[in-house]
């Protein structure tokens, strides 16, 4: 957990869904770089589900920020848990593109008839990350169901 995530004014986004697919299929959708780019709707570069691996996502640039989200895999337990840092923004930006230092955790739990996926994106410090928190709260609600759709393909 980052220092920002431990602050009293830090917020987190939580999204849970149950998919009618085995954990192996959901895990594949979560950890295959090409599939990640599809459900997250932005390309990743260099992702492999190995602790310590550094990778990036590319999103829309703003102000002094180039739109690159820098990530590092912090924890991996195949078919159960994936944790990575999510850092971006620039100190001269306010609103969209303000500095962001957060952690994304995916937890998969086998349940009757499928897999429960829990996503927790933590460490949003308000008011600095207000824009990111609101935008990503909506964004995660939209993209998480797509993980289930992709897991059900083939």
N, C-alpha and C positions, 0 to 999 in steps of 0.2 A: 504494500500500500504506500502511496506517495505521501509526503508530508502534507501536501494540499488536501488529500483525502481525509486526513486526520483532523483538520481544522473544524471548529464548531460551525462555521458558515458554509461548509462543503455540502454538496447535494449529490444524489445519485439517481440514476435512471434504472428502473427495474422492469423487465418485460419477461413474462413467462407464457409459454405455449406448450401444448401437448400435440405431438405429431404421431400419426398412425404409421410410423416407420421404426425399424430397429435402430438402436444407438449407432451401429456401424454405418448406416446410411446417413444419419444426421451428421455424424462425425466427418464423413467424407465431404458433405456439402460445406461444413464449417472450415475444413482444413486443406482443401484443394484450391490452390491459388486461382485457377481459372473460374471455379465455381464461386469463390469468395467475391471476385469482381462482379459476377452476375447478381448475386443477392444484395451486395452492399452498394451496387450501382456506382462503383468507382474502382479503377484498376489498382492492383497491388503489385509491388515489385520486390522480388527477393524473398517472399514468404515461404517458409517451411516450418512445420510444427515441431521445432527443436528448441529447447530452452537456451536462451542466449542469442538466438537468431535475431538479427535486425532486418527490418523491412520497412517499406513505405507504402502509403496510399497517396494518390494525387486527387485533389479536389480543386475547386475554383479559388484562384488567388484573390487576394484583397489587400490593397494598400502595400505596405512593405512585406507582407507575407506572400511567399511563392505558392501557397496552396499544398505544400508537402506536409503530410502527417507522418512523423517519425515514430516507429513502433519497435518494441523489443519483446520477444516471447519471454515471459517471466516464469511460467509454469505450464507443464503439459502432463496430463495423465490420459493416455489414449482412450477414446470413446467415453471419457468421463469429464474432463476439465481442460480448458484452454484459457490462459491468462496472458494478456499483453498490455504494455504501456501504450498510450496514445497521446502524443505530444505534437503541438503545432502552434501556429500563430506567431506574432511578432510583437515585441514590447511597445512599439509605437502605434499599434492598432488598438482601437476600442470597438466594441460591438463585434461584428463578424471579423474573424482573424485576430482577435485578442489572444494573448498567450494562454495556452491550455496544456495542463499536465495531469492526465487522467489515467485510469486503468479500466480495461474491459475484461470481464470474466464471463465465460460461458461454462455452464454446468449441465451435464446430461445425466438424467436419471431414468433407468428403465422402469416403466409402469405397465400395467395391464393394457395390452393393445398398442403399445408404442413407446415413445420417449418424451419425457418432459425436458424442455430446454429452458433454462433460466439464464437470462442475460442481466448482468449488473455492470453499468458503466458509472464509475465512482470518481470523485475528486473535483467536481465542478465547484469552483469558488465564486460565490456571488458577492458583489454584483459584477465582478470582472468577467465571469463566464456566463452571464445571463443569456446572451444571444445564443451561444453554443448550446446551453442547457435546454432552452426552449426548442431550438431547431432540431437537436439530436433526440430529444424526447419524442417528437413527432416522427423523426426519421427512423428510429429504431422500431417504433410501432408499425411502420410500413414495411421495413425490410425483413424483420424476423419471420413473418409468415411465409416469405419467399424461400427461406431456408427449407421449410417443410415441403414446398412445391418442388424444389430442386432435388431434395432427398428422395422424393417419390418418382423421379424420372428413371426410366430404364428398368 
